[in-house]
């Protein structure tokens, strides 16, 4: 990982474990967008991208381009699923 990215994440006071989870979700989204674009173009050879999806996701997170929010916590007695 690029040292500058990890430095920016630290400066933003983001928990590194939360950052990894958020970046993984963003990377999945980027990957699915890339796959959809490749499928639409119909190219036989895979498209070369300058950056891996995980690096791109961490960079976006460090630059503040990713918006996220915390879920409300549920207590032990709350039902998680409606019937």
Secondary structure, DSSP 4 states (H G I P E B T S, - for coil): --HHHHHHHHHTT--HHHHHHHHHHHHHHHHHHHHHHHHHHT-SSPPP-SS-HHHHHHHHHHTT-----PPPP--TTS-SS--
